[in-house]
Amino acid sequence: MSRLQHVGYFFSRGFGPQGWGRPDWAWGWDWRRPDVYQQAVRELERAGVDLVVMEDAVSLGNPETLDLRVRGAYGGPKHDPLLLAPYLFAATSRIGLAPTVNAGITPPYLAARQAATLQHLSGGRFGLNVVTDTGSARHVSGAPALDHDAAYDRADEWTSLVKDLWRSWEDGALVAADGRYADGTRIRAQRHQGRYFDVTGPLNAAPFDDGRDGEPLVISPGGSPRGLAFAGAYSDVQLAYAPLDVASIRAYRARVHEAARAAGRRPENVRVLFWVKAEVAASREEAERVVAASLHPTDADLLTIAAHWSSDLETDLTAHDLDAPLPPDAFGQHVSRGTLKGLFAGIDDPASTPLRDVLGRRARKGLVAKREGLVGTAEEIADLIEELGEEADNDGVLLSGDLHPVTLHRLFDELVPVLRRRGVLRHEFGDGGARANLFDF
């Protein structure tokens, strides 16, 4: 039997039109109602998934990319995932949920109180996926434009303040006995005046039953040095993107662990989940056909890919000549370095590479059996996941897609039995909430 790994699911299209643009739309689920999401999250819990991370982008972005974001329902419309969470908690009993919260938009006191409320109501199954997303912060709140590292400085202050507010009720503050509910002498009055926030505490929310171990999870993406430093200081879960080979996984995890040590934390207190965007094929022959077709994208295929990347980058790639390199000033300071790195992954010289070749690289798929991509049979995908656990000592993987039952069945129907047979995926949850799930092995 192989070692157990944690499996998370990234709800990657956000709380928007699930199935749009695919035949799945004909199933007739109304994305504005909770039913489709409740049905899907029940399936994820049954599959043994520890945690669902819920993507969000609150803004539709720059005027020049507005049509690109809504034309294919890629960037909008969207509802707020925080408000979806209670419906999903009501439909499940074990799985953890972590909506995305933007540290540049949501006031820290409000975030701390909302998170504390949902942590209590869910029995300890809540988490915050903290993002910096400077574009949305600028568009929605009028916050000043910040560069990449300054946005992380703001997120540092925000997260530290949220945690401090959670801890403003000290041990023994909640009495609930002898005619006295709480002891005000054990509640710390607070006044924070920092570079980005001015907040007065304490938090008007009940303390967590088992002290700091009962706090909501903090989750973060971001593989830049600044992003890793943030994860080392604050995160319980780091969402990681790296080449899926043993050496790369080991090196990335080592950087996260070193960042945790530098922040005075124990490395084992941070779980690292690597994105695995798998495509399950019924046979090796089918996988080979899918890969072969991806090597020759049409211009229409490339423009569809460009529209998706334009949404993420807040930069209209479709307006540029496919046969010329992108100009040096194509991207502003607000653009995520991680997203740019993803766009140009595998490109040696972006400044001289035609856009057609950049997008063609993103269209290209590969066989997981040859470690050239993530298309393969359930057994072949399980081989990779098992290898990362056994040889790279990996904590787990983060599968992704929209929250539509058809999407989940395509991905999980064959993969779950294989992973369970091999001892990679849990059969059942233990006692406790999301933190217990992620740290019980």
Secondary structure, DSSP 8 states (H G I E B T S, - for coil): -----EEEEEETT-SS-TTTTSGGGGG---TTSSHHHHHHHHHHHHTT--EEEE----S---GGGHHHHHHTTSS-S---HHHHHHHHHHH-SS-EEEEEEETTTS-HHHHHHHHHHHHHHTTS-BEEEEE--HHHHHHHH------HHHHHHHHHHHHHHHHHHHTSB-TT-EEEETTEEE-GGGB--EEEE-SS-EEEE--SS---TTGGGGS-EEEE---SHHHHHHHHHH-SEEEE---SSHHHHHHHHHHHHHHHHHTT--GGGSEEEEE---EE-SSHHHHHHHHHHHTS--HHHHHHHHHHHHHHHTS-GGGS-TTSB--TTSS-TTS-HHHHHHHTTT-S-GGGSBHHHHHHHHH---BGGGTSSSEE-HHHHHHHHHHHHHHH---EEEEEE-S-HHHHHHHHTTHHHHHHHTT-S-SS--SS-HHHHHH--
